[in-house]
Amino acid sequence: MYVIGTAGHVDHGKSTLVRALTGIDPDRLREEKQREMTIDLGFAWLTLDGVEGEVGLVDVPGHRDFIENMLAGVGGIDLAMLVIAADEGMMPQSQEHLAILDLLQVKSGLVALTKIDLVEDDEWIDLVTLEISEALEGTVLEGAPIVPVAALAGTGLDKLKQEIAAQLDRAEKRPDNGRARLPIDRVFSLTGFGTIVTGTLLDGRFSVGQTIEILPQQLKGRIRGLQSHKTKKNDVEPGSRVAVNITGIEKNDIARGNVLAAEGSLRPTILIDTAYDHLAAAGHPLKHNATVKLFVGSAEILARTRVLGQREIKPGESGWVQFVMQEPAAVLRGDRFILRRPSPPATIGGGRILDPHPGRQHRRFRPEVVERLKTLEQGTPGELLLQKLMRVDPVNINKFKRQSGLEESDFQLALDEILGDQSALRFENQLLSSAKFQRYIVNAHNLVADFHQKNPLRLGMSLEEVRSREGIPAAVLPAVIAATDLVQEGGLLRQPTHQVKFDQPTQQKIDRLLQTIDRAGIETLSAKACKAQVGETVYFALLDLGKLIQVGDDLVYRPEAFRKYQEQLISFIDKKGQVTAAEVRDLWGTSRKYAIGFLEYFDQKKITRRVGDHRSLIG
């Protein structure tokens, strides 16, 4: 799944181009339609030849007064579409949006040169194209294709779609790191559904029924439903534009900038250590103790700068900055951010988070502080160990220690790092990545959902079958189940809404069978005879529901009768000390078939122990 983001100056035709490409109007607010100007984020999608699935599209406002709304939507994109009008060329917000894309290190992009139908002079088009190419030099969009289009006339749209598809074909798919999180860019509610949030899913997968948190508030809830591009989904993968229906959390308790994450996968922070690039166009140095606006994910947070290792960072230079935020944020190492000056408002720089939990404010000019930041920028021991783990997990921790090739002390330090930031999880002697754990959650949910669809008269799927089919270690299974909304009943797993319902003719057959079994007493029906009366599917459903109990391979009883005979037999053995099958036969005045059936069942359940022809109670 991929997401495209528009960028560019106001009135250069971004929304018109989106409508032409997708048939969807991204301007959803009444004020936007009245003013014919995008104010907030808009969303659409399209399909492209050669690209699997639908491609999401985030349309952003271009006016300078709404650039901070633009920043809430541009952080999760895979491809940038810089929109520049042919009749105006590069404008101030074109330059600022380009600088933002560069600071965010967007890996792919192209330029849509719009409104070519308003320009009659081909030489002017050539001049504007040359101006754009020069502006792109030294940025992430250097060498990007420039595609002339006229959105209203439809000119160049097919070529633009081909270029988008070609760019996405070369783009890297978002990795599934097992730490599902969704920076929230919209919150609303619908009657009958409750709270709904939207955003671009990063780093992992979500599934219906999964337990989640809203951060930084640390509010707990569950996923009631998922949609991507108005299509219902059981699970969604990284890079998807997603609408999530949440239970357990009220709409008014959530805001844009919050993060929806897998439960326990993120910790809020108010301190972050970063590698920072100050824009050459910033005009003034970044000073220590300055108040700035920090944009990360979809969040906007006031922060104070702590410039490390130097007095200030001059325009066009880089350095290390620790930010002290006025409110907590949920971020990860490697997240890109943008910095803006509050007044007069302007984008001044950006960078990458190196440590989301430094723990304390650093002394600014300590050499060891700068050395540590340099090391973090190159990659930590834990990150290298995690890469090895994701090739072999789940794995026995002692075996993995031998496979790692590290000294014990180095291994322990790296292990502590990945366990501490929850990119890896430990269950007894089993170690696995959070990515693997999240896949277990999604797959277990889907297995049970598929089982219900194919077997509507079965109460649930065997716990052991779920475990074995997914290769889930026994030590990990309880945590996987706890992270879903699946209900465990004995050895079965079911969805909470699943109910077994019989139609009237089937229920009549069931009633007749139960009456027959009641009348039979100890000399009950065989499993084969029961299946003949109601059918194999219904028979197994009655076992799941506890309406019948199968003793051994061939004896079927009602639960009340079974408990009566079980108590009689235990009391009989207890009094005599040990019994034979013949004695049990005489106790009930029946044949050896029923006596042996019960005794073998008791042996299997470890209630009795057989020595020769005699049985005695265990314990």
C-alpha positions in Angstrom: 0.0 0.0 0.0 1.2 3.5 -0.9 0.2 7.1 -0.1 0.9 10.1 -2.3 1.0 13.6 -0.9 0.4 16.8 -2.8 2.5 19.9 -2.1 2.7 23.4 -3.6 1.6 27.0 -3.6 -2.0 28.1 -3.1 -4.2 28.2 -6.2 -1.8 26.1 -8.3 -4.5 23.5 -8.8 -3.7 20.7 -6.3 -7.3 19.9 -5.5 -8.4 20.2 -9.1 -5.7 17.8 -10.1 -6.7 15.3 -7.4 -10.4 15.4 -8.6 -9.2 14.8 -12.1 -7.1 11.9 -11.2 -9.5 10.2 -8.7 -13.0 11.5 -9.3 -13.1 12.4 -5.6 -13.4 15.9 -4.3 -10.8 16.2 -1.5 -12.3 19.5 -0.2 -14.8 18.3 2.4 -15.4 21.5 4.4 -18.2 24.0 3.5 -15.8 26.8 3.9 -13.4 25.3 1.5 -16.0 25.0 -1.2 -17.2 28.6 -0.5 -13.7 30.1 -0.7 -12.5 27.6 -3.4 -9.4 27.2 -1.3 -8.1 24.1 0.6 -7.9 24.8 4.3 -7.5 21.4 5.8 -6.3 17.9 4.7 -8.3 16.1 2.1 -8.3 12.5 1.1 -8.8 10.5 -2.1 -7.6 7.3 -3.8 -7.0 5.8 -7.2 -5.9 2.6 -8.9 -3.0 2.5 -11.2 -1.9 0.0 -13.8 1.0 -2.1 -12.5 0.4 -1.0 -8.8 -1.2 -3.5 -6.5 -4.2 -2.3 -4.6 -5.5 1.3 -4.3 -3.1 4.2 -3.8 -4.1 6.8 -1.2 -3.8 10.5 -1.9 -3.5 13.2 0.7 -4.3 16.7 -0.5 -2.8 19.5 1.6 -3.5 23.2 1.8 -1.0 25.5 0.0 -1.8 28.9 1.6 0.9 30.0 4.0 -1.8 30.5 6.7 -2.6 26.8 6.7 0.9 25.3 6.2 0.8 23.8 9.7 -2.3 21.8 8.6 -0.2 20.7 5.6 2.4 19.3 8.0 -0.2 17.1 9.7 -0.7 15.1 6.5 2.7 15.0 4.7 4.6 12.9 7.3 3.4 9.5 6.2 3.7 9.7 2.4 5.6 7.5 0.1 5.7 9.8 -2.9 5.4 13.6 -3.1 3.6 15.3 -6.0 4.8 18.9 -6.1 2.2 20.9 -8.0 3.4 24.0 -9.8 1.3 26.2 -12.1 2.8 26.8 -15.5 1.6 30.4 -15.6 3.3 31.3 -12.3 6.2 28.9 -11.8 8.0 28.6 -8.4 6.3 30.6 -5.7 7.1 31.1 -2.0 5.0 28.2 -0.8 6.4 26.0 -3.6 9.8 26.7 -2.1 8.7 26.1 1.5 6.9 22.9 0.6 9.9 21.7 -1.3 12.1 22.4 1.7 9.7 20.5 4.0 9.8 17.4 1.6 13.6 17.6 1.7 13.8 17.8 5.5 11.4 14.8 5.7 13.6 12.9 3.3 10.6 11.8 1.2 12.2 9.1 -1.0 10.2 9.5 -4.2 8.6 12.4 -6.0 7.6 14.1 -9.2 6.4 17.5 -10.4 2.9 18.1 -11.9 3.2 21.3 -14.1 -0.4 22.3 -14.1 -2.5 24.8 -16.0 -0.5 24.4 -19.2 -3.7 25.3 -21.1 -3.4 28.9 -19.8 0.0 29.3 -21.4 0.2 29.7 -25.2 4.0 30.2 -25.4 6.0 26.9 -25.5 9.2 28.8 -24.7 7.6 29.9 -21.4 6.8 26.3 -20.5 10.5 25.5 -21.3 11.7 28.3 -19.1 9.4 27.3 -16.2 10.6 23.7 -16.5 14.2 24.8 -16.4 13.5 27.0 -13.3 11.9 24.0 -11.5 14.7 21.7 -12.4 17.2 24.2 -11.0 15.1 24.6 -7.8 15.1 20.8 -7.3 18.9 20.5 -7.5 20.4 19.3 -4.2 17.0 18.2 -2.8 15.3 14.8 -2.6 13.4 15.6 -5.8 16.5 16.3 -7.8 16.1 14.8 -11.3 12.4 14.1 -10.6 10.2 13.9 -13.7 8.2 17.1 -14.6 4.9 16.3 -16.2 2.9 19.0 -18.0 -0.9 18.7 -17.4 -4.2 20.5 -17.8 -6.5 19.0 -15.2 -9.8 20.3 -16.4 -9.1 19.4 -20.0 -7.6 16.1 -19.0 -4.4 16.8 -20.9 -1.4 14.8 -19.7 -3.3 12.9 -17.0 -2.5 9.5 -18.5 1.2 10.4 -18.6 1.1 11.6 -15.0 -0.5 8.3 -13.9 2.2 6.4 -15.7 5.0 8.4 -14.0 3.3 7.9 -10.6 3.1 4.1 -11.2 6.8 4.0 -12.3 7.9 5.9 -9.2 5.9 3.7 -6.9 7.3 0.6 -8.7 10.7 1.7 -7.6 9.6 2.7 -4.1 10.4 0.6 -1.1 7.4 -1.0 0.7 7.0 0.2 4.2 8.5 -2.4 6.5 6.4 -4.2 9.0 8.3 -3.6 12.3 5.5 -4.9 14.4 5.0 -1.6 16.2 1.7 -0.5 14.6 1.0 3.2 15.1 -1.3 5.6 13.3 -0.7 9.4 13.7 -4.2 10.7 13.9 -5.1 13.4 11.4 -8.9 13.4 11.8 -11.4 12.5 14.6 -15.2 12.2 14.3 -18.1 10.1 15.4 -21.0 8.4 13.6 -24.3 7.4 15.1 -24.3 3.7 15.8 -20.6 3.4 15.4 -19.0 5.8 17.9 -15.5 7.2 17.7 -13.6 7.0 14.4 -10.1 8.2 13.7 -8.1 8.4 10.5 -4.5 8.5 9.5 -1.7 6.7 7.6 -0.6 3.4 9.3 3.1 3.2 10.0 5.4 0.4 11.1 2.9 -2.5 11.6 -0.6 -3.9 11.2 -3.9 -3.5 12.9 -6.7 -6.0 13.0 -10.3 -5.9 14.2 -10.6 -6.8 17.9 -7.0 -5.7 18.7 -6.4 -3.9 21.9 -5.0 -0.4 21.3 -3.9 2.8 23.1 -4.4 6.5 22.3 -1.2 8.3 23.2 0.1 10.4 24.9 -3.0 10.1 27.1 -2.6 6.3 27.4 -6.3 5.6 26.9 -7.1 1.9 26.4 -9.6 0.7 23.8 -10.3 -1.9 21.1 -10.6 -1.8 17.4 -14.3 -2.3 16.5 -13.9 -1.9 12.7 -11.4 -1.0 10.0 -11.9 0.7 6.6 -9.4 1.6 3.9 -10.8 3.8 1.1 -14.4 3.1 2.4 -13.8 -0.7 2.1 -14.2 -2.8 5.3 -11.1 -4.7 6.3 -10.3 -7.4 8.9 -6.7 -6.2 9.0 -4.6 -3.4 7.4 -0.9 -3.3 6.5 1.7 -0.6 6.8 1.3 2.3 4.4 -2.5 2.1 4.3 -4.8 5.1 4.7 -7.1 3.8 7.4 -10.3 4.7 9.3 -10.4 3.0 12.7 -13.7 2.6 14.6 -12.7 2.5 18.3 -14.7 1.2 21.3 -14.0 2.3 24.9 -12.7 5.8 24.1 -14.9 8.9 23.6 -14.4 11.2 20.6 -13.8 14.3 22.8 -10.8 12.5 24.5 -8.9 12.3 21.2 -7.4 15.1 19.0 -5.4 15.4 15.8 -1.7 14.8 16.8 -2.5 11.9 19.1 -1.2 8.5 18.1 -3.2 5.2 17.9 -0.8 2.4 18.7 -0.7 -1.3 19.6 -1.1 -1.5 23.4 2.2 -1.1 25.3 4.3 -0.5 22.2 5.0 3.2 22.8 5.9 5.4 25.8 5.2 9.1 25.8 8.1 11.4 26.2 8.8 15.1 26.8 12.5 15.0 25.9 14.0 14.0 22.6 17.6 14.0 21.3 17.9 14.8 17.6 20.2 15.3 14.6 19.1 18.7 13.2 19.5 20.6 9.9 19.0 24.3 9.9 17.7 25.7 6.6 19.9 28.1 4.7 16.8 30.2 4.2 16.1 30.4 7.9 17.7 33.9 8.1 18.9 33.6 11.7 20.8 30.9 13.7 19.0 28.4 15.9 19.8 29.6 19.4 19.9 27.7 22.7 16.7 28.0 24.8 14.6 29.2 21.8 10.8 28.5 21.7 9.9 26.7 18.6 7.0 24.7 17.1 7.9 21.0 16.5 5.9 19.0 14.0 6.2 15.2 14.1 3.7 12.7 12.8 0.5 14.7 12.8 1.4 16.5 16.1 2.2 20.1 16.6 4.0 20.8 19.9 5.7 23.9 21.5 9.2 23.1 22.6 12.3 24.7 23.9 15.7 24.0 22.2 18.8 22.8 23.9 21.7 23.2 21.4 24.4 20.6 22.2 28.1 20.9 21.6 28.0 24.4 20.2 26.6 27.9 21.0 24.1 28.0 18.1 23.5 26.4 14.7 23.9 28.8 11.8 21.7 28.8 8.6 22.7 25.9 6.3 24.5 24.0 9.1 23.7 20.9 11.1 24.0 20.0 14.8 22.6 18.2 17.8 19.5 19.5 19.5 17.6 18.2 22.6 14.0 19.4 22.6 12.1 19.9 25.9 8.5 19.7 24.8 5.6 21.4 26.7 3.4 18.3 26.3 4.3 14.7 25.9 4.5 13.0 22.4 4.6 9.4 21.2 7.5 9.1 18.9 10.2 6.6 17.9 13.8 6.7 17.0 14.2 7.5 13.3 11.1 9.7 13.1 11.6 12.8 11.0 10.4 16.2 12.3 9.9 19.8 11.0 10.7 22.9 13.0 8.9 26.2 12.6 9.4 29.6 14.2 6.2 30.7 16.0 6.4 34.4 15.1 6.7 35.4 12.4 5.8 31.9 11.3 8.2 30.2 9.0 9.8 26.8 8.5 13.4 26.9 9.8 14.6 23.3 9.8 14.1 19.7 10.6 15.8 16.4 11.3 15.7 13.0 12.8 15.0 11.7 16.3 18.0 9.8 17.6 16.8 9.0 21.1 13.1 9.4 22.1 13.8 8.7 25.8 17.2 10.3 26.8 16.0 10.3 30.4 17.4 13.7 31.4 18.6 17.1 30.1 22.2 16.9 28.9 25.0 19.2 29.9 25.5 21.0 26.7 29.2 20.9 26.1 30.2 17.5 27.5 32.2 15.7 24.8 30.7 12.3 25.8 27.2 13.6 25.0 28.2 14.6 21.4 30.0 11.3 21.0 27.0 9.3 22.1 24.8 11.2 19.6 27.3 10.5 16.8 27.1 6.8 17.7 23.3 6.9 17.7 23.3 8.4 14.2 25.3 5.5 12.8 23.1 2.8 14.4 22.8 1.2 17.8 23.9 -2.4 18.8 20.3 -3.1 19.5 19.2 -2.2 16.0 21.8 -4.6 14.6 20.7 -7.4 16.9 17.1 -6.8 16.0 17.9 -7.2 12.3 19.4 -10.6 13.1 16.5 -11.6 15.3 13.9 -10.8 12.6 15.6 -13.3 10.3 15.2 -16.2 12.8 12.4 -15.4 15.3 10.9 -16.8 17.3 14.0 -18.3 18.8 15.3 -19.7 22.1 17.2 -16.9 23.7 20.3 -19.1 24.6 20.5 -20.4 21.0 20.2 -16.8 19.7 23.0 -15.7 21.9 25.3 -18.3 20.3 24.0 -17.3 16.8 24.7 -13.6 17.4 28.5 -14.0 17.6 28.6 -11.4 20.3 30.4 -11.5 23.6 27.9 -12.1 26.5 28.2 -8.6 27.9 27.7 -7.0 24.4 24.8 -9.3 23.7 23.1 -8.4 27.0 23.5 -4.7 26.4 21.9 -5.0 22.9 19.2 -7.3 24.2 18.3 -4.9 27.0 18.0 -2.1 24.4 15.5 -4.0 22.1 13.5 -5.3 25.1 13.5 -1.8 26.6 12.1 -0.1 23.6 9.8 -3.1 23.0 11.0 -3.7 19.5 11.5 -7.3 20.8 9.6 -9.3 23.4 10.6 -12.1 25.7 8.3 -14.9 26.9 10.1 -17.3 29.2 13.0 -18.6 27.0 11.4 -17.4 23.8 12.5 -14.2 22.1 10.7 -12.7 19.2 10.4 -9.4 17.4 7.4 -7.1 17.9 6.7 -7.5 14.2 6.4 -11.3 14.5 4.1 -10.8 17.6 1.8 -8.4 15.7 1.6 -10.9 12.8 0.6 -13.6 15.3 -2.2 -11.3 16.5 -3.5 -10.5 13.0 -3.2 -14.1 11.8 -4.9 -15.6 14.9 -7.8 -13.2 14.5 -8.1 -14.0 10.8 -7.9 -17.8 11.3 -10.8 -17.7 13.8 -12.9 -15.3 11.6 -12.4 -17.6 8.6 -13.2 -20.7 10.7 -16.6 -19.1 11.7 -17.4 -18.3 8.1 -16.8 -21.8 7.0 -18.2 -23.5 10.1 -21.1 -21.4 11.4 -22.4 -24.2 13.6 -19.1 -24.7 15.5 -18.6 -22.7 18.7 -15.0 -22.0 18.0 -11.6 -23.0 16.6 -9.3 -25.3 18.5 -6.7 -23.4 20.5 -4.1 -26.0 19.6 -5.0 -25.8 15.9 -4.5 -22.0 15.9 -1.2 -22.4 17.7 0.1 -25.1 15.4 -1.0 -23.5 12.2 0.8 -20.3 13.0 3.7 -21.8 14.8 3.1 -19.8 17.9 5.2 -20.9 20.8 3.1 -22.1 23.8 4.7 -19.5 26.0 3.6 -16.7 23.6 0.0 -17.9 22.9 -1.7 -16.4 26.0 -0.3 -13.0 25.2 -1.4 -13.2 21.6 -5.0 -14.1 22.7 -5.0 -11.3 25.3 -4.1 -8.8 22.6 -7.2 -9.7 20.6 -10.9 -9.7 21.4 -11.1 -13.5 20.9 -12.9 -15.4 23.7 -11.4 -18.5 25.0 -13.8 -21.2 26.2 -12.0 -24.3 27.3 -9.9 -25.4 24.4 -11.7 -23.2 21.8 -11.3 -19.7 20.5 -14.2 -17.7 19.1 -15.1 -14.1 18.2 -17.2 -12.4 20.9 -20.1 -11.8 18.6 -20.3 -15.4 17.3 -23.3 -17.5 18.3 -24.4 -20.9 17.2 -28.0 -20.9 15.9 -30.0 -23.8 14.6 -33.0 -23.6 12.3 -36.3 -25.1 13.5 -36.0 -28.4 11.7 -32.5 -28.9 13.0 -33.6 -28.0 16.5 -36.4 -30.6 16.4 -33.8 -33.3 15.4 -31.6 -32.2 18.3 -34.5 -32.4 20.8 -35.4 -35.9 19.6 -31.7 -37.0 20.0 -31.5 -35.6 23.5 -34.7 -37.4 24.6 -33.4 -40.7 23.2 -30.1 -40.3 25.1 -32.0 -39.4 28.3 -34.1 -42.6 28.0 -31.1 -44.8 27.2 -29.4 -44.2 30.6 -26.0 -45.8 31.0 -26.4 -47.8 27.8 -26.3 -44.7 25.7 -26.0 -44.1 22.0 -22.7 -44.3 20.1 -21.2 -41.2 18.4 -22.0 -42.8 15.0 -25.7 -43.2 15.9 -25.8 -39.5 17.1 -24.2 -38.3 13.8 -26.7 -40.4 11.9 -29.6 -38.6 13.6 -28.5 -34.9 13.4 -25.5 -34.9 11.0 -21.8 -34.6 11.8 -21.6 -30.8 11.8 -24.5 -30.5 14.2 -23.1 -33.3 16.4 -19.8 -31.5 16.8 -21.6 -28.2 17.5 -23.4 -29.9 20.4 -20.1 -31.1 21.8 -18.7 -27.5 21.5 -21.8 -26.1 23.3 -21.6 -28.6 26.1 -24.9 -30.2 25.3 -23.2 -33.6 24.8 -20.1 -35.2 26.2 -18.3 -37.9 24.3 -16.6 -40.5 26.6 -13.8 -42.3 24.9 -14.3 -43.1 21.2 -17.9 -44.1 21.1 -20.1 -43.3 24.2 -22.2 -40.1 24.2 -23.9 -38.7 27.3 -25.8 -35.6 28.5 -23.6 -33.6 30.9 -25.9 -34.2 33.9 -25.9 -38.0 33.4 -22.2 -38.1 32.8 -21.4 -36.3 36.0 -23.7 -38.7 37.9 -22.0 -41.8 36.5 -18.5 -40.2 37.1 -19.3 -39.5 40.8 -20.7 -43.1 41.2 -17.6 -44.6 39.7 -15.1 -42.5 41.7 -17.0 -43.2 45.0 -17.1 -47.0 44.1 -13.3 -47.1 43.4 -12.5 -45.1 46.5 -14.4 -47.5 48.7 -12.9 -50.6 47.3 -9.4 -49.3 46.7 -9.2 -51.0 43.3 -11.8 -52.4 40.8 -12.0 -54.5 37.7 -14.1 -53.9 34.6 -16.4 -56.8 35.6 -17.1 -55.1 39.0 -18.0 -51.8 37.3 -20.2 -53.7 34.9 -22.1 -55.3 37.9 -22.3 -51.9 39.6 -24.3 -50.5 36.7 -25.9 -53.8 35.6 -24.8 -53.3 32.1 -22.3 -54.9 29.6 -18.5 -54.6 29.7 -18.7 -52.1 26.7 -19.9 -49.3 29.0 -17.7 -50.2 32.0 -14.6 -50.4 29.9 -15.5 -47.2 28.0 -15.7 -45.2 31.3 -12.5 -46.8 32.8 -10.4 -46.1 29.7 -11.7 -42.5 29.7 -10.6 -42.2 33.4 -7.2 -43.6 32.5 -6.8 -41.1 29.7 -7.8 -38.2 32.0 -5.3 -39.4 34.6 -8.1 -40.1 37.2 -7.2 -43.8 37.4 -4.1 -45.9 37.0 -4.3 -49.4 35.4 -2.2 -52.2 36.8 -3.1 -55.5 35.1 -6.9 -55.9 35.2 -7.3 -53.5 38.1 -7.8 -49.7 38.3 -7.1 -47.5 41.3 -7.5 -43.7 41.8 -4.5 -41.5 41.3 -3.8 -39.3 44.2 
